[in-house]
Amino acid sequence: MPDISKNELKLNTDICVIGAGHAGCEAALACARLGFETMIFTVSIDSIALMPCNPNIGGTSKGHLVREIDALGGEMGKNIDKTFIQSKMLNVSKGPAVHSLRAQADKSDYSRSMRRVLENQENLTIKQAEIVEILFEGENGKKKVKGVVTNTGTTYYCKAAILCTGTYLKARCLCGESITYTGPSGLQAANSLSASLIENGIKLRRFKTGTPARMDGKSLDYSKMEEQFGDERIVPFSFSTDPESVQKEQVSCWLTYTNEETHNIIRDNLDRSPIYAGIIEGTGPRYCPSIEDKVVKFAEKERHQVFIEPEGLYTDEMYVGGMSSSLPEDVQLKMYRTVPGLENCRIVRNAYAIEYDCLEPNQLQLSLETKDITGLFCAGQFNGSSGYEEAAAQGIIAGINACRKLSGKEPIILDRSEAYIGVLIDDLVTKDNREPYRMMTSRAEHRLLLRQDNADLRLRRVGHEVGLVSDELYEKTVLKQKLIDEEVSRLKSVIVGASSRVCKFLEEHGSSPLHTGTSLAELLCRPELSYEILSELDPERPILPNDVIEQVVIFIKYEGYIERQMILVNRFKKNEKRLIPSDIDYDDVSSLRLEARQKLKQFRPENVGQASRISGVTPADVSVLLIYLSRFNESKD
């Protein structure tokens, strides 16, 4: 190995972001936009905002995260609005809490477009280099970030560093018996940084994820598949994107299915799968299993969905969603060719599993700063999560809080009642996740309040306070809320009488007649009536934007449920406000059960609410902790 110690080049910057995936891009942009000189390092500039797996943004619950990133002033929503090739709102047959936008991306265009944003951002410098060491200062007590060292020996001194290494740390890709020591898509792995982190007391674990094969689209028979279209009316991800600007021609995706022949080939070759042969050390994502896992764990199922999705407008590569695998290439080809439409398929890129080092996230504060090292922040798949959207959400929060740390300000912490981002980070930091974490709507206790459609109303204020949302954008959001409140109030105050004209109108729309006067708001609660239909009974109605009308309708129709959730939120916030001293000695808290004492020492929660969500800490333990804290605070007074 060459002696890089001879390199005497030493440079200064404010913040170093290590990794330029979806977390790194959001972190670096946030830091630069907040006025800090920022360096973003990547093993390959061609991998900026890379989509090594599914070429899409959003999806169930993930669409919520993208909207929240946008409301805070992030870039992901704007970038997918510029580069999507198909867009669809999911779960529209269900309630608004689970509606979620999903867009198929032109993956090359997405990466190229995000790179241009980074290149044109003031205060931001891109550097192709592998970071092999983090420098720290201070030995007794807390350490502090001092700088980073590249593989060529150049030192960059900084005041804070953000680790966004994704799946690159000591990565290895597995395809049957073949093991390649690379990162995703054959890119260079980062093999040295793990040792530096471990030497400084940071605990790592081994996780695994995977991706399916890419097919030559010309070799597929689409007549045997079900065509999947995008929405007729496209809804943008970003609140600042003009909806008319995204109305364009879309490409089709396709749906097909595995069958018993597919499953038999997989079963007959399980001994050649690294997952089942014991070669893979890391734990994979339960909610995004390989096709081998699906066949073994859901043996009763006769078929599994397979989505054939284009990787872009200027390539014939098609992504085979639902069939990720680590089986050998010969088995892959045989397996894929049993699927209707894929009988003559040609594989362009083999499916593979990838193992990598990542952080045990209980070492993090809710701000995403490490508990024991000042100025070291972590985000993305390095924190044990999966998915581009989860990564980007952590990236913007880590970037914001690194800047606030250097400015001497309190960190921004979104709680579980404010944002899906709050749920995501709280779950990562508080729960003992033994597999890559994936966001789902079911994880959010207050999901009726945390809808994707109101992310701007919930979080624009935070983005403006931080400095990532302009005065103009924030004022638009304030005006939007004002118009919503006024229209809700007006609909509740306008009374419709039980005249023959009104009753005839209701009868024509399949609604029961009135026997006494009622408000327009009460009529709007009837499922057969809509805001548009009621316009005939509402001649004084003001002309309002569609997004305002959407919020008015949701609030009126779900007002009772929303009020009940707000009561629960107020109870929840009481415990979130009860802070736990960072230097608390849990051995002094008498009557705590042994398991609770051990778990509280391990996770060191920041408040009582967080403590109550730790597995192994019971309500009785929380009561004991509250009594102790009350006495502790009295003694300090």
C-alpha positions in Angstrom: 0.0 0.0 0.0 1.5 3.4 -0.9 2.6 5.7 1.8 0.0 8.5 1.8 1.5 10.1 4.9 3.8 12.0 2.6 0.9 14.0 1.3 1.2 17.3 3.1 -1.9 18.9 1.6 -4.2 20.2 4.3 -7.3 22.2 3.6 -10.0 23.8 5.7 -13.8 23.8 5.4 -16.8 24.1 7.7 -18.6 20.8 7.1 -17.6 17.5 5.4 -20.4 15.3 4.0 -19.2 11.8 3.3 -21.2 10.2 0.5 -23.3 11.7 -2.3 -26.3 9.4 -2.3 -29.8 10.7 -1.4 -28.9 11.4 2.2 -25.6 13.1 1.3 -27.2 15.4 -1.4 -29.9 16.7 1.0 -27.4 17.1 3.9 -24.8 19.0 1.7 -27.4 21.2 0.1 -28.9 22.1 3.5 -25.5 23.0 4.9 -24.4 25.1 1.9 -27.8 26.9 1.7 -27.5 27.8 5.3 -24.2 29.6 4.6 -21.6 27.0 5.6 -18.6 26.1 3.4 -19.3 22.4 2.6 -17.4 19.6 1.0 -19.2 16.5 -0.3 -17.1 13.5 -1.0 -18.0 10.5 -3.2 -16.1 7.5 -4.5 -17.5 8.4 -8.0 -19.0 11.6 -9.2 -21.1 9.5 -11.6 -22.8 8.0 -8.5 -24.4 11.3 -7.2 -28.0 10.6 -6.3 -27.6 7.2 -7.9 -30.6 4.8 -7.9 -28.9 1.4 -7.6 -32.2 -0.4 -6.9 -35.7 0.6 -7.9 -35.8 3.6 -10.2 -38.6 5.4 -8.5 -39.3 8.0 -5.8 -42.2 7.8 -3.3 -44.7 5.0 -2.8 -46.7 4.1 0.3 -45.6 6.2 3.2 -42.4 7.1 1.3 -44.3 9.7 -0.6 -45.1 11.4 2.7 -41.4 11.6 3.4 -40.7 13.3 0.1 -43.4 15.9 0.7 -42.0 16.6 4.1 -38.5 17.0 2.8 -39.9 19.5 0.3 -41.8 21.4 3.0 -38.5 21.7 4.9 -36.7 23.2 1.9 -35.2 20.0 0.5 -34.5 19.0 -3.1 -35.8 15.5 -3.7 -39.4 16.5 -4.6 -38.3 19.2 -7.0 -35.8 16.8 -8.7 -38.3 14.0 -9.3 -40.8 16.5 -10.7 -38.2 17.4 -13.3 -37.2 13.8 -14.2 -40.2 11.4 -13.8 -41.5 9.3 -16.6 -44.6 8.0 -14.9 -46.6 9.2 -11.9 -49.4 7.6 -9.9 -51.2 8.4 -6.7 -51.5 5.1 -4.7 -54.3 4.0 -2.3 -56.9 6.5 -3.8 -59.7 4.0 -2.9 -58.8 4.4 0.8 -58.8 7.4 3.1 -56.5 10.4 2.6 -54.1 9.4 5.4 -52.7 6.6 3.2 -52.8 8.4 -0.2 -49.2 8.4 -1.4 -47.5 9.6 -4.5 -45.1 7.4 -6.5 -43.2 8.4 -9.6 -41.1 6.3 -11.9 -37.8 8.1 -12.6 -35.5 8.3 -15.5 -32.7 7.2 -13.3 -29.8 8.7 -15.3 -31.7 12.0 -15.7 -32.5 12.1 -12.0 -28.8 11.6 -11.1 -27.6 14.1 -13.7 -30.2 16.7 -12.6 -29.3 16.4 -8.9 -25.6 16.7 -9.8 -26.3 20.0 -11.6 -28.1 21.3 -8.6 -25.1 20.5 -6.4 -22.6 21.9 -8.9 -24.5 25.2 -9.1 -25.0 25.6 -5.3 -23.0 28.4 -3.7 -20.7 27.3 -0.8 -20.7 23.6 -2.0 -17.7 21.8 -3.5 -17.9 18.2 -4.9 -14.8 16.1 -4.5 -14.3 12.6 -5.9 -12.3 10.8 -3.1 -12.7 8.0 -0.7 -12.6 9.0 3.0 -10.5 6.6 4.9 -10.3 8.2 8.3 -12.2 10.7 10.6 -9.9 12.8 12.8 -11.0 13.6 16.3 -9.6 15.7 19.1 -9.9 15.3 22.9 -9.3 12.1 24.8 -10.9 12.5 28.2 -14.7 12.7 28.0 -16.3 13.6 24.7 -14.3 13.5 21.5 -14.9 16.2 18.8 -14.6 16.0 15.1 -11.5 17.6 13.7 -11.3 16.6 10.1 -11.3 13.8 7.5 -8.5 12.2 5.5 -8.8 10.9 1.9 -7.3 7.8 0.3 -4.6 10.0 -1.3 -3.7 11.4 2.1 -5.2 14.9 1.9 -6.5 16.2 5.1 -9.7 18.4 5.2 -10.1 20.1 8.6 -13.7 20.7 9.5 -16.0 21.6 12.4 -18.6 18.9 11.7 -18.8 15.8 9.5 -21.9 14.0 8.3 -21.6 10.3 7.5 -23.9 9.3 4.6 -22.0 6.2 3.3 -25.0 4.2 2.3 -24.2 0.6 1.3 -20.5 1.3 0.5 -18.7 0.5 3.7 -16.8 -2.8 3.3 -19.4 -3.7 0.7 -19.4 -7.0 -1.1 -21.9 -8.1 -3.8 -23.0 -11.8 -4.0 -24.4 -13.6 -7.1 -24.5 -17.3 -6.2 -21.0 -18.5 -5.7 -19.5 -15.3 -7.1 -18.5 -12.7 -4.6 -17.3 -9.3 -5.7 -15.9 -6.7 -3.3 -17.5 -3.7 -4.7 -20.3 -1.2 -3.9 -23.6 -1.1 -5.7 -23.7 -1.3 -9.5 -20.0 -2.3 -9.5 -18.8 1.0 -8.0 -15.8 1.1 -5.7 -16.4 0.1 -2.1 -15.1 2.1 0.8 -13.0 -0.4 2.6 -11.0 1.6 5.1 -13.4 3.9 7.0 -15.0 1.2 9.1 -11.7 0.5 10.9 -11.3 4.2 11.8 -14.8 4.4 13.2 -14.4 1.2 15.3 -11.1 2.5 16.6 -12.9 5.5 18.0 -15.6 3.5 19.8 -18.3 3.5 17.1 -20.2 0.3 17.0 -21.1 -1.1 13.6 -23.3 -3.9 12.4 -23.7 -5.8 9.1 -26.8 -5.4 7.0 -27.8 -6.8 3.6 -30.0 -5.7 0.8 -30.5 -6.8 -2.7 -31.7 -5.8 -6.2 -33.3 -7.7 -9.1 -31.9 -8.2 -12.6 -32.2 -5.7 -15.4 -33.6 -7.0 -18.7 -33.1 -6.0 -22.3 -36.6 -4.5 -23.0 -36.4 -5.7 -26.6 -36.3 -9.3 -25.4 -39.6 -9.1 -23.5 -43.2 -10.0 -24.7 -45.4 -7.3 -23.3 -48.6 -8.8 -24.8 -48.4 -11.4 -22.0 -48.4 -8.7 -19.3 -50.9 -6.3 -17.8 -50.2 -2.7 -18.8 -49.9 -0.2 -15.9 -50.6 3.4 -16.7 -49.9 6.6 -14.9 -52.5 9.0 -13.6 -54.5 11.1 -16.1 -54.0 14.2 -14.0 -50.5 14.3 -12.6 -49.9 15.7 -9.1 -46.4 17.1 -8.4 -44.3 16.1 -5.4 -43.0 19.6 -4.6 -45.4 22.3 -3.2 -43.5 24.8 -5.3 -43.9 23.0 -8.6 -46.6 24.4 -10.9 -49.0 21.5 -11.5 -49.4 22.5 -15.1 -45.7 22.0 -15.8 -45.8 18.3 -15.0 -48.7 17.4 -17.3 -46.9 15.3 -19.9 -46.9 12.1 -21.8 -46.0 9.1 -19.6 -44.4 5.7 -20.3 -46.2 2.4 -19.3 -45.1 -0.1 -16.7 -46.1 -3.7 -16.8 -47.4 -6.4 -14.4 -46.8 -10.1 -14.6 -46.5 -13.0 -12.1 -44.3 -15.9 -11.0 -45.7 -19.4 -11.0 -45.2 -22.8 -9.6 -42.5 -23.6 -12.2 -40.6 -20.5 -11.0 -40.9 -21.5 -7.4 -39.7 -25.1 -8.1 -36.5 -23.8 -9.8 -35.9 -21.6 -6.7 -36.5 -24.4 -4.2 -34.3 -26.8 -6.2 -31.4 -24.3 -6.0 -31.6 -22.9 -2.5 -28.3 -24.6 -1.6 -26.7 -22.3 -4.2 -28.3 -19.1 -2.7 -25.8 -17.2 -0.5 -28.7 -16.3 1.8 -29.5 -20.0 2.5 -26.0 -21.4 2.2 -24.9 -19.2 5.2 -22.4 -17.1 3.2 -24.3 -13.9 3.8 -23.6 -12.5 7.3 -25.8 -9.4 7.3 -29.6 -9.2 8.0 -31.8 -8.3 5.1 -35.0 -6.2 5.0 -38.1 -8.2 6.0 -40.5 -5.9 4.1 -38.5 -6.1 0.8 -37.6 -9.8 0.7 -35.8 -11.6 -2.1 -37.7 -13.9 -4.3 -36.0 -16.8 -2.5 -37.4 -15.5 0.8 -40.9 -15.1 -0.6 -41.0 -18.7 -2.0 -39.7 -20.1 1.3 -41.7 -18.0 3.8 -44.9 -17.8 1.8 -44.9 -21.4 0.5 -48.7 -21.4 0.2 -48.8 -18.6 -2.4 -49.1 -19.8 -5.9 -47.7 -16.7 -7.5 -46.0 -13.4 -6.7 -46.4 -10.0 -8.5 -43.5 -9.0 -10.8 -43.4 -5.3 -12.0 -41.5 -4.6 -15.2 -40.5 -0.9 -15.1 -38.4 1.1 -17.5 -35.1 2.5 -16.2 -35.3 5.6 -18.4 -36.3 7.1 -21.7 -33.0 6.5 -23.4 -32.3 2.9 -22.4 -33.9 -0.4 -23.1 -33.1 -1.7 -19.6 -36.2 -2.8 -17.6 -36.2 -3.3 -13.9 -37.8 -6.5 -12.6 -39.5 -5.4 -9.4 -40.4 -8.0 -6.9 -37.8 -10.5 -8.0 -34.6 -9.4 -6.2 -32.2 -12.4 -5.8 -28.7 -13.6 -5.0 -29.0 -16.9 -6.9 -26.3 -17.8 -9.5 -26.6 -16.4 -13.0 -27.6 -19.7 -14.6 -30.4 -20.2 -12.1 -31.5 -16.6 -12.5 -31.9 -16.9 -16.2 -33.8 -20.2 -15.9 -36.0 -18.7 -13.1 -36.8 -15.4 -14.9 -37.7 -17.2 -18.2 -40.6 -19.0 -16.5 -42.4 -15.7 -15.9 -45.0 -14.8 -18.6 -43.5 -12.3 -21.0 -39.9 -13.1 -19.9 -39.6 -16.5 -21.8 -36.9 -15.1 -24.1 -35.5 -12.5 -21.8 -31.9 -11.4 -21.9 -30.3 -10.2 -18.7 -28.3 -7.0 -19.0 -27.3 -6.8 -15.3 -27.5 -9.8 -12.9 -29.5 -9.6 -9.7 -27.3 -9.6 -6.6 -27.3 -9.2 -2.8 -25.0 -6.6 -1.2 -23.6 -6.6 2.4 -22.3 -3.5 4.1 -21.3 -2.0 7.4 -23.7 0.4 9.1 -24.2 2.1 12.5 -25.9 0.7 15.5 -28.2 3.7 15.7 -28.8 3.7 19.4 -25.5 5.6 19.5 -27.4 8.6 18.0 -29.3 11.5 19.6 -32.6 12.5 18.0 -30.7 15.3 16.3 -28.7 12.5 14.5 -25.5 13.6 16.2 -23.6 10.8 17.9 -23.9 10.8 21.6 -20.2 10.4 22.4 -18.6 12.4 19.6 -19.4 16.1 19.2 -19.9 17.3 15.6 -20.3 13.8 14.1 -23.7 13.4 12.4 -25.0 10.3 10.6 -27.8 9.8 8.0 -29.2 7.4 5.5 -28.6 3.7 5.1 -25.5 4.0 7.3 -28.1 4.4 10.2 -29.7 1.1 9.4 -32.6 2.3 7.2 -33.5 1.3 3.7 -34.8 3.3 0.8 -33.9 6.6 -1.0 -36.7 8.6 0.7 -35.8 7.5 4.3 -32.1 8.4 3.5 -33.0 11.8 2.1 -35.2 12.6 5.1 -32.4 11.9 7.5 -29.9 13.8 5.3 -31.8 17.1 5.5 -32.3 16.8 9.3 -28.6 15.9 9.8 -27.5 18.8 7.6 -29.8 21.3 9.4 -28.7 20.2 12.8 -25.0 20.2 11.9 -25.4 23.9 11.0 -27.3 24.7 14.1 -24.6 23.0 16.2 -22.0 25.2 14.6 -24.3 28.3 15.1 -24.8 27.5 18.8 -28.5 26.8 18.3 -30.7 24.1 19.6 -31.3 21.2 17.2 -34.5 20.8 15.2 -36.2 17.6 16.4 -39.5 16.6 14.8 -41.6 14.5 17.1 -43.9 11.6 16.1 -46.9 13.8 16.1 -45.4 16.4 13.7 -44.0 14.3 10.8 -43.2 10.9 9.4 -39.6 12.1 9.6 -40.1 12.3 13.3 -41.4 8.7 13.4 -38.6 7.5 11.3 -35.8 9.0 13.4 -37.4 8.1 16.7 -37.8 4.5 15.6 -34.2 4.3 14.4 -32.8 5.8 17.6 -35.2 4.2 20.1 -36.0 0.7 18.8 -33.6 -2.2 18.6 -33.9 -2.6 14.9 -32.4 -5.9 13.7 -33.0 -5.4 10.0 -33.0 -2.5 7.6 -35.8 -0.1 8.6 -38.5 0.7 6.1 -41.1 3.5 6.6 -44.7 2.4 6.6 -47.9 4.3 7.3 -48.8 1.8 10.0 -45.7 3.0 12.0 -47.3 6.5 12.5 -49.8 6.6 15.4 -51.1 10.0 14.2 -51.2 9.3 10.5 -54.5 11.1 9.9 -52.7 14.3 11.0 -49.6 13.4 9.1 -51.0 13.3 5.6 -48.9 13.9 2.5 -51.3 16.6 1.4 -50.7 18.8 4.4 -47.0 18.5 4.8 -46.5 22.1 3.8 -49.0 23.3 6.5 -47.2 21.2 9.1 -43.5 21.9 8.2 -43.1 25.0 6.1 -42.9 27.0 9.4 -39.9 24.8 10.5 -38.2 25.2 7.1 -38.6 28.9 7.3 -37.4 29.2 10.8 -34.3 27.2 9.9 -33.6 29.3 6.8 -34.3 26.9 4.0 -37.7 28.2 3.0 -37.9 31.7 1.6 -40.2 34.4 3.0 -42.2 34.3 -0.2 -42.9 30.5 0.0 -43.7 30.7 3.7 -46.1 33.6 3.2 -48.0 31.6 0.5 -48.4 28.8 3.1 -49.7 31.2 5.7 -52.2 32.5 3.2 -53.2 29.0 2.3 -53.9 28.2 5.9 -55.9 31.4 6.3 -58.1 30.6 3.2 -58.7 27.1 4.6 -59.8 28.4 8.0 -62.1 31.0 6.5 -63.7 28.5 4.1 -64.3 25.9 6.9 -65.8 28.6 9.0 -68.0 29.9 6.2 -69.3 26.4 5.3 -70.2 25.8 8.9 -72.1 29.1 9.1 -74.1 28.9 5.8 -77.4 27.3 6.5 -79.5 25.5 3.8 -83.2 25.4 4.4 -85.5 22.4 3.8 -87.2 23.9 0.8 -88.7 21.8 -2.1 -85.8 23.0 -4.4 -83.2 21.8 -1.9 -84.9 18.5 -1.3 -85.3 17.9 -5.0 -81.6 18.6 -5.5 -80.7 16.1 -2.7 -83.0 13.5 -4.2 -81.3 13.9 -7.7 -78.0 13.1 -6.1 -79.2 10.1 -4.1 -79.2 11.9 -0.8 -81.9 11.9 1.9 -84.1 15.1 2.1 -83.9 17.7 4.9 -86.6 18.2 7.5 -84.9 21.2 9.0 -82.2 23.7 8.1 -78.6 22.4 8.1 -75.2 23.8 7.3 -73.2 23.2 4.1 -70.5 21.6 6.2 -73.0 19.0 7.5 -74.1 18.3 3.9 -70.5 17.9 2.8 -70.1 15.1 5.3 -72.5 13.0 3.3 -70.5 10.6 1.2 -72.7 11.0 -1.9 -72.1 14.8 -1.9 -69.0 16.7 -2.9 -67.7 20.2 -2.7 -68.3 20.6 -6.4 -71.8 19.2 -6.3 -72.8 21.5 -3.5 -71.9 24.6 -5.5 -75.4 24.7 -6.8 -76.7 25.4 -3.3 -73.8 27.8 -2.6 -74.0 30.9 -4.9 -71.8 33.0 -2.7 -68.9 30.6 -2.8 -65.5 32.2 -3.2 -63.1 31.0 -6.0 -60.4 29.0 -4.2 -57.3 27.1 -5.4 -57.7 23.3 -5.6 -55.2 22.6 -2.8 -57.2 24.8 -0.5 -60.4 23.1 -1.4 -58.8 19.7 -0.8 -57.8 20.7 2.7 -61.2 22.1 3.5 -63.0 18.9 2.4 -60.7 16.6 4.3 -61.0 18.7 7.5 -64.8 18.8 7.4 -65.2 15.2 6.5 -62.8 13.9 9.1 -63.1 16.6 11.8 -64.2 14.3 14.5 -61.4 11.9 13.9 -58.9 14.7 13.7 -60.1 16.2 17.0 -59.7 12.8 18.7 -56.2 12.5 17.4 -55.3 16.0 18.6 -56.3 15.0 22.2 -54.0 12.0 22.0 -51.2 14.2 20.6 -51.5 16.6 23.5 -51.1 13.7 25.9 -48.2 12.4 24.0 -46.4 15.8 24.0 -46.5 16.0 27.8 -44.1 13.1 28.1 -42.0 14.4 25.2 -41.4 17.7 27.1 -40.3 15.8 30.2 -36.5 15.8 29.6 -34.1 13.3 31.1 -30.7 14.7 32.1 -27.9 13.3 29.9 -25.8 12.4 32.9 -28.6 10.5 34.8 -27.4 7.5 36.7 -30.1 4.8 36.3 -28.5 2.8 39.1 -29.8 5.5 41.4 -33.4 5.0 40.2 -34.6 2.5 42.8 -37.5 0.1 41.9 -36.5 0.0 38.2 -36.6 -3.5 36.9 -33.3 -4.9 35.8 -34.3 -5.2 32.1 -35.5 -1.6 32.1 -32.4 -0.4 33.8 -30.2 -2.1 31.2 -32.3 -0.8 28.2 -32.3 2.8 29.6 -28.5 2.6 30.0 -28.1 1.3 26.5 -30.4 3.8 24.7 -30.0 6.8 27.0 -33.3 8.4 26.0 -33.6 12.2 25.8 -37.1 12.4 27.2 -39.8 10.3 29.0 -41.8 9.8 25.9 -38.8 8.2 24.1 -38.1 6.1 27.2 -41.6 4.7 27.1 -41.1 3.5 23.6 -38.0 1.4 24.3 -38.7 -2.3 24.2 -38.4 -3.8 27.7 -39.5 -0.5 29.5 -43.0 -1.0 30.9 -45.5 1.7 32.0 -44.6 0.8 35.6 -41.0 1.6 34.9 -42.0 4.9 33.3 -43.9 5.8 36.5 -40.9 5.0 38.6 -38.8 7.2 36.3 -41.3 10.1 36.6 -41.2 10.0 40.4 -37.4 10.0 40.3 -37.2 12.9 37.9 -39.7 14.9 40.0 -37.6 14.4 43.1 -34.4 15.1 41.1 -35.8 18.4 39.8 -37.1 19.4 43.3 -33.6 18.8 44.7 -32.0 21.0 42.0 -34.6 23.8 42.8 
